[in-house]
Structures are given as C-alpha cells and as structure tokens.
Amino acid sequence: MQELPPLTLVKTWLEVAKKLDLPINVREKRSKLLTYYFGSISQAECYVEDNDDYRQLVS
C-alpha cells in the first residue's frame, strides 16, 4: 500500500484545484495527483475532514 502525502500538502492541492484564477494546467495537475492518491477529489476532501485535528478541536 502506498503512503499518503502529508495532510498539509493535500489541503494545498485541494485549494489549488479549486482556484479558478490559476491556469487550467496547474489545476488539472493537482486534480490528477489527488485522484491518484485518493480516487477522487471528494475522497481527498473526506480524508482532510477526518484527519484535520485542528479543525476537530475548533468544532
């Protein structure tokens, strides 16, 4: 089983993939990386939600 990238990196990739003011090729590359590691963007978002200790402390 492959090791997942650090949570901070995943959060950054998600932000980049969603920013419409960045070039499409940059957003597509980040989206491909997220899909490679998680299968989909929504799975990557679930991973962040489930593992973001800071967010869990604030809630």
C-alpha positions, 0 to 999 in steps of 0.5 A, a space after each residue: 500500500 502506498 503512503 499518503 502525502 502529508 495532510 498539509 500538502 493535500 489541503 494545498 492541492 485541494 485549494 489549488 484545484 479549486 482556484 479558478 484564477 490559476 491556469 487550467 494546467 496547474 489545476 488539472 495537475 493537482 486534480 490528477 495527483 489527488 485522484 491518484 492518491 485518493 480516487 477522487 477529489 471528494 475522497 481527498 476532501 473526506 480524508 482532510 475532514 477526518 484527519 484535520 485535528 485542528 479543525 476537530 478541536 475548533 468544532 
